[in-house]
Amino acid sequence: MIHDRGKHIAIVFVYALSPALDFSSGAEAPGADTPMSEQTVASRMAIQTALSWLAEKQLEDGSFGSLSHYGRHVGITGLVGLAYLSNGDTPGRGRYGRVVDGCLEFIINHGSESGLLAAETSHGPMYGHGFATLFLAEVYGMSNRSDLRETLRKAVRLIVTTQNEEGGWRYQPVRGDADISVTVCQMMALRAARNAGIYVEKSVIDDAVAYVRKSRNADGGFRYMLTSSTSAFARSAAGVAALQYAGIYHDESLKSGLDYCMKFRAPDDQSVGHYFYGHYYAAQAMFQAGDVYWNVWWPAIRDELVSKQDEKGYWRGQAGREYGTAMALIVLQMPNRMLPIFEK
C-alpha cells in the first residue's frame, strides 16, 4: 500500500547512533575526528575527465547504454543521472544539467501503466527498474515536471506489489523467487522514495530486512539466494548497505558483514566478481559505518579507481563503459555528499 504524501515532505528511517565498532584493536568509534584528505589532485582530474566523456555518450533521447549489449537502458541511464547528481548538477542547473534533464526525460518516457520502467532490455528488468526508480526518487523535488510524481508513484507501487513471500524480489516483476542482489536494488529505491515523501507500508521494509538477514552466512558474508550457500563480496556489500538503509546500524550481522567485506579492500580485490556493482555498495556501507571503516576503505578504492581509468576518461564495467563509468563516478564523488540517499 502506497500513498503520495506530497512532493516536499521527507519521510525518513530513524537512525540509531552507532557505538564503537571493533574493527581492529584500538579502533575509535565511528564519527571520530580522524583527519584525512578525501580527494587528491588525481581523483579530481579523473572525475572531471569522466564526467566530460560520459556526457558525450548521451543519445538524443536522453538515454545511455547504447555502448553495451543491453542497448538503451533505464537502469544505466538512472545510474548516469545519479553520477551527475553526485557532482551537484540537477535538472537544468549546473554544467551538466542538460544531461540530468535528458536522463529524466528518457526514464519518464519509458514508464508504463503497470509502473514498470523499461526500454530495450528484456533480461532482468527489475534491475533496471530499481536503479531507474532510485534516480527518480533522488531527483524528486529538484524538477517541476508534473509527470514525475505519477511515474515515481507507479514505479514504487510495482515494487511493493511484486515482493514475494520471502520478502524479496528477482529479475521479473512477478511474485516468484528472490535473490539478494535484486532485493537490495529494490530496497534502495524504496528507501529513496520514502525520503521523497512516498509512503511505503512498514511491513514491506520489515519483510525485506528479514530476507536480507536470512541470507547471511556464518562467515559474515551473504549468499545469493536462500537456497544457495556461498558468500561473495559484491552481494555481501549490498546486504550490509541494505541493512544500514533500513536503519540498522549496530548488531552482529552488520558488524560481521562489514568485517567480511573488509577482506576485499583494494588492492586485494583484483579478482572479485561484479567489481563495480560490489564497490558501489561497499563504498556506501563503509561510509555509513563511520570513520573507522571509511578512513581505511576510501583512500584504497579511490586510488585504485583512478589507476583503472582509461586515458580517454572511462571505466569498462561488466555492463559496458557507460555503466562502469557511472558506477566509478558515484563512488569517487561520495565525499561530495550530494545524494540524499547517502545522508547519514
C-alpha positions as CSV (number, residue, x, y, z in Angstrom):
1,M,0.0,0.0,0.0
2,I,1.4,3.4,-1.0
3,H,0.3,7.0,-0.9
4,D,1.7,10.2,-2.2
5,R,2.3,12.5,0.7
6,G,3.4,15.5,-1.3
7,K,6.5,16.5,-3.1
8,H,8.4,18.2,-0.5
9,I,7.7,16.1,2.6
10,A,10.5,13.8,3.6
11,I,9.7,10.5,5.4
12,V,12.9,9.0,6.8
13,F,14.0,6.0,8.7
14,V,15.1,6.5,12.3
15,Y,18.8,6.3,12.5
16,A,20.4,4.8,15.5
17,L,23.7,6.2,16.9
18,S,26.4,3.6,16.3
19,P,28.6,2.5,19.1
20,A,32.3,1.7,18.7
21,L,32.8,-1.0,16.1
22,D,35.6,-3.3,17.0
23,F,37.2,-3.4,13.5
24,S,40.7,-3.6,14.9
25,S,42.5,-3.3,18.2
26,G,42.3,0.2,19.5
27,A,39.8,1.4,16.8
28,E,37.9,4.6,17.5
29,A,34.2,4.8,17.3
30,P,32.6,5.8,14.0
31,G,32.4,9.6,13.6
32,A,35.7,10.1,15.4
33,D,37.6,13.1,14.2
34,T,40.2,11.4,12.0
35,P,41.8,14.0,9.7
36,M,42.2,12.8,6.1
37,S,42.2,14.3,2.6
38,E,39.3,12.7,0.9
39,Q,40.2,13.8,-2.7
40,T,43.5,14.1,-4.4
41,V,44.6,16.1,-7.5
42,A,44.5,12.8,-9.5
43,S,41.0,11.8,-8.3
44,R,39.6,15.3,-9.1
45,M,41.1,15.1,-12.6
46,A,39.7,11.6,-13.0
47,I,36.2,12.8,-12.1
48,Q,36.2,15.7,-14.4
49,T,37.5,13.7,-17.3
50,A,34.9,11.0,-16.8
51,L,32.0,13.5,-16.5
52,S,33.1,15.0,-19.8
53,W,33.5,11.7,-21.5
54,L,30.2,10.4,-20.3
55,A,28.2,13.5,-21.3
56,E,29.3,13.0,-24.9
57,K,27.8,9.5,-25.0
58,Q,24.2,10.5,-24.2
59,L,21.8,9.9,-27.1
60,E,19.3,12.4,-28.4
61,D,16.5,10.8,-26.5
62,G,18.5,11.2,-23.2
63,S,19.4,7.6,-22.9
64,F,22.6,5.7,-22.0
65,G,23.6,2.1,-22.6
66,S,24.0,2.0,-26.3
67,L,27.6,1.1,-25.9
68,S,26.6,-2.1,-24.0
69,H,24.9,-5.2,-25.2
70,Y,21.8,-4.1,-23.3
71,G,21.0,-1.2,-25.6
72,R,19.2,1.9,-24.4
73,H,18.7,1.1,-20.7
74,V,16.7,2.8,-18.0
75,G,18.9,1.4,-15.3
76,I,22.2,2.5,-16.8
77,T,20.6,5.9,-17.6
78,G,19.5,6.2,-14.0
79,L,23.0,5.4,-12.7
80,V,24.4,8.0,-15.0
81,G,21.9,10.5,-13.7
82,L,23.0,9.7,-10.2
83,A,26.6,10.3,-11.2
84,Y,25.8,13.8,-12.3
85,L,23.6,14.5,-9.3
86,S,26.6,13.5,-7.2
87,N,28.5,16.3,-9.0
88,G,25.9,18.8,-7.9
89,D,24.2,19.0,-11.3
90,T,20.4,19.0,-11.2
91,P,17.7,19.2,-14.0
92,G,18.5,22.3,-16.0
93,R,21.1,23.6,-13.5
94,G,24.9,23.1,-13.4
95,R,27.4,22.4,-16.2
96,Y,25.7,19.1,-16.9
97,G,22.2,20.0,-16.0
98,R,21.1,19.1,-19.6
99,V,22.4,15.6,-19.1
100,V,20.3,15.1,-16.0
101,D,17.3,16.5,-17.9
102,G,17.9,14.0,-20.6
103,C,18.1,11.1,-18.2
104,L,14.8,12.2,-16.6
105,E,13.1,12.6,-19.9
106,F,14.1,9.1,-21.1
107,I,13.1,7.3,-18.0
108,I,9.8,9.0,-17.7
109,N,9.1,8.3,-21.4
110,H,9.7,4.6,-20.7
111,G,7.3,4.3,-17.8
112,S,4.1,2.2,-18.2
113,E,0.6,1.9,-16.7
114,S,1.8,-1.1,-14.7
115,G,4.6,1.1,-13.3
116,L,7.5,-0.9,-14.9
117,L,10.3,1.3,-16.2
118,A,12.0,-0.5,-19.1
119,A,13.3,0.2,-22.6
120,E,15.1,-2.1,-24.9
121,T,16.3,-4.6,-22.4
122,S,14.2,-7.8,-21.8
123,H,16.5,-9.6,-19.4
124,G,16.1,-8.9,-15.7
125,P,14.0,-5.8,-16.0
126,M,13.7,-5.4,-12.2
127,Y,17.4,-4.4,-12.0
128,G,16.9,-1.6,-14.4
129,H,13.6,-0.7,-12.8
130,G,15.2,-0.5,-9.4
131,F,18.1,1.8,-10.4
132,A,15.7,4.0,-12.5
133,T,13.3,4.3,-9.6
134,L,16.1,5.3,-7.3
135,F,17.1,8.1,-9.7
136,L,13.6,9.3,-10.0
137,A,13.3,9.4,-6.2
138,E,16.6,11.2,-5.8
139,V,15.7,13.9,-8.4
140,Y,12.2,14.3,-7.0
141,G,11.8,17.8,-5.7
142,M,14.6,19.1,-8.0
143,S,12.3,19.2,-11.0
144,N,9.0,20.9,-11.7
145,R,7.8,18.1,-14.1
146,S,4.2,17.3,-13.4
147,D,4.6,13.7,-14.7
148,L,7.5,12.9,-12.4
149,R,5.2,12.4,-9.4
150,E,2.9,9.9,-11.1
151,T,5.8,8.0,-12.7
152,L,7.5,7.5,-9.4
153,R,4.3,6.6,-7.6
154,K,3.6,3.9,-10.1
155,A,7.2,2.6,-10.1
156,V,7.1,2.3,-6.3
157,R,3.7,0.6,-6.5
158,L,5.1,-2.1,-8.8
159,I,8.0,-2.8,-6.4
160,V,5.6,-3.2,-3.5
161,T,3.1,-5.4,-5.3
162,T,5.8,-7.8,-6.7
163,Q,7.5,-8.5,-3.4
164,N,7.4,-12.3,-2.9
165,E,6.5,-14.3,0.2
166,E,10.2,-14.5,1.3
167,G,10.3,-10.7,1.4
168,G,12.5,-10.3,-1.7
169,W,12.5,-9.7,-5.5
170,R,14.1,-11.2,-8.5
171,Y,14.6,-10.4,-12.2
172,Q,11.0,-10.3,-13.3
173,P,8.2,-8.1,-11.9
174,V,6.3,-11.1,-10.5
175,R,5.9,-12.6,-7.1
176,G,8.2,-15.6,-7.8
177,D,11.6,-16.4,-6.3
178,A,14.1,-13.8,-5.0
179,D,17.8,-13.1,-4.7
180,I,19.7,-10.7,-2.6
181,S,21.1,-8.6,-5.4
182,V,17.8,-7.6,-7.0
183,T,16.2,-7.3,-3.5
184,V,18.8,-4.8,-2.3
185,C,18.2,-2.8,-5.5
186,Q,14.5,-2.5,-4.7
187,M,15.2,-1.7,-1.1
188,M,17.4,1.2,-2.1
189,A,14.6,2.5,-4.4
190,L,12.0,2.2,-1.6
191,R,14.3,4.0,0.9
192,A,14.8,6.9,-1.5
193,A,11.1,7.0,-2.3
194,R,10.2,7.2,1.4
195,N,12.7,10.1,1.8
196,A,10.9,11.8,-1.1
197,G,7.5,11.5,0.5
198,I,6.1,8.3,-0.9
199,Y,4.6,6.2,1.8
200,V,5.6,2.5,1.8
201,E,4.0,0.1,4.3
202,K,6.3,-0.7,7.1
203,S,5.7,-4.4,6.6
204,V,7.2,-4.2,3.1
205,I,10.5,-3.0,4.6
206,D,10.4,-5.4,7.5
207,D,9.9,-8.4,5.3
208,A,12.8,-7.2,3.0
209,V,15.1,-6.8,6.0
210,A,14.1,-10.3,7.2
211,Y,15.0,-11.7,3.8
212,V,18.4,-10.0,3.9
213,R,19.1,-11.3,7.4
214,K,18.3,-14.8,6.4
215,S,20.8,-14.5,3.6
216,R,23.7,-14.1,5.9
217,N,26.2,-16.9,6.3
218,A,28.3,-17.8,9.4
219,D,31.4,-16.2,7.9
220,G,29.7,-12.8,7.8
221,G,29.1,-12.8,4.1
222,F,25.8,-13.1,2.3
223,R,24.5,-15.8,0.0
224,Y,22.9,-15.1,-3.4
225,M,19.6,-17.0,-2.7
226,L,18.2,-18.6,0.4
227,T,18.7,-22.0,-1.2
228,S,22.4,-21.3,-2.0
229,S,25.3,-21.2,0.4
230,T,28.5,-19.4,-0.8
231,S,29.4,-15.9,0.3
232,A,30.8,-13.4,-2.1
233,F,32.0,-9.8,-1.9
234,A,29.5,-7.9,-4.1
235,R,26.3,-9.4,-2.7
236,S,27.7,-9.1,0.9
237,A,28.4,-5.4,0.4
238,A,24.9,-5.0,-0.9
239,G,23.4,-6.9,2.0
240,V,25.3,-4.7,4.5
241,A,24.2,-1.5,2.8
242,A,20.6,-2.7,2.7
243,L,20.6,-3.2,6.5
244,Q,22.0,0.2,7.1
245,Y,19.5,1.9,4.8
246,A,16.8,0.1,6.8
247,G,18.1,1.9,9.9
248,I,20.1,-0.9,11.3
249,Y,23.5,0.4,12.5
250,H,24.7,-1.8,15.3
251,D,24.1,-5.5,15.5
252,E,26.2,-8.7,15.0
253,S,25.0,-9.3,11.4
254,L,26.1,-5.8,10.4
255,K,29.5,-5.9,12.1
256,S,30.3,-9.4,10.7
257,G,29.2,-8.3,7.3
258,L,31.4,-5.2,7.3
259,D,34.4,-7.3,8.6
260,Y,33.8,-9.8,5.8
261,C,33.8,-7.0,3.2
262,M,37.0,-5.6,4.6
263,K,38.8,-8.7,3.4
264,F,38.3,-7.4,-0.1
265,R,39.8,-3.9,0.4
266,A,41.8,-2.7,-2.5
267,P,44.3,-3.7,-3.8
268,D,43.3,-7.2,-2.6
269,D,40.1,-7.2,-4.7
270,Q,41.6,-7.6,-8.2
271,S,39.8,-10.9,-8.9
272,V,36.4,-10.2,-7.3
273,G,33.3,-10.7,-9.4
274,H,31.0,-7.8,-10.3
275,Y,33.7,-5.3,-9.4
276,F,31.8,-2.0,-9.9
277,Y,28.5,-3.3,-8.5
278,G,30.3,-4.5,-5.4
279,H,32.2,-1.3,-4.8
280,Y,29.1,0.8,-5.5
281,Y,27.6,-0.8,-2.4
282,A,30.8,-1.3,-0.4
283,A,31.6,2.4,-0.5
284,Q,28.1,3.2,0.8
285,A,28.4,0.6,3.5
286,M,31.8,1.9,4.7
287,F,30.6,5.5,4.5
288,Q,27.5,4.7,6.6
289,A,29.6,2.6,9.1
290,G,31.7,5.6,10.1
291,D,35.3,6.7,10.0
292,V,36.8,3.6,11.5
293,Y,35.8,1.8,8.2
294,W,35.7,4.7,5.8
295,N,39.1,6.1,6.5
296,V,40.6,2.7,5.7
297,W,38.4,1.8,2.8
298,W,38.1,5.1,0.9
299,P,41.8,6.0,0.1
300,A,42.3,2.5,-1.2
301,I,39.4,2.3,-3.6
302,R,39.8,6.0,-4.6
303,D,43.4,5.4,-5.7
304,E,42.6,2.0,-7.3
305,L,39.7,3.5,-9.4
306,V,42.0,6.3,-10.6
307,S,44.6,3.8,-11.7
308,K,42.0,1.7,-13.6
309,Q,40.6,4.7,-15.6
310,D,41.2,4.6,-19.3
311,E,43.1,7.6,-20.6
312,K,40.0,8.7,-22.5
313,G,38.1,9.0,-19.3
314,Y,36.0,5.9,-18.9
315,W,36.0,2.7,-16.9
316,R,34.9,-0.6,-18.5
317,G,32.4,-2.4,-16.4
318,Q,30.6,-5.7,-16.8
319,A,27.6,-3.9,-18.4
320,G,29.7,-1.6,-20.6
321,R,31.7,1.6,-20.4
322,E,28.8,3.9,-19.5
323,Y,27.8,1.6,-16.7
324,G,31.4,1.3,-15.3
325,T,32.0,5.0,-15.6
326,A,28.7,5.9,-13.9
327,M,29.5,3.5,-11.0
328,A,33.0,4.7,-10.6
329,L,31.8,8.3,-10.6
330,I,29.2,7.6,-7.9
331,V,31.9,6.0,-5.7
332,L,34.5,8.7,-6.3
333,Q,32.1,11.5,-5.6
334,M,30.6,10.1,-2.5
335,P,32.6,12.6,-0.3
336,N,30.6,15.3,-2.0
337,R,27.5,14.1,0.0
338,M,25.2,15.4,-2.7
339,L,22.8,12.4,-3.0
340,P,20.0,12.4,-0.4
341,I,20.2,8.6,-0.1
342,F,23.8,8.8,1.2
343,E,22.9,11.2,4.0
344,K,23.6,9.7,7.4
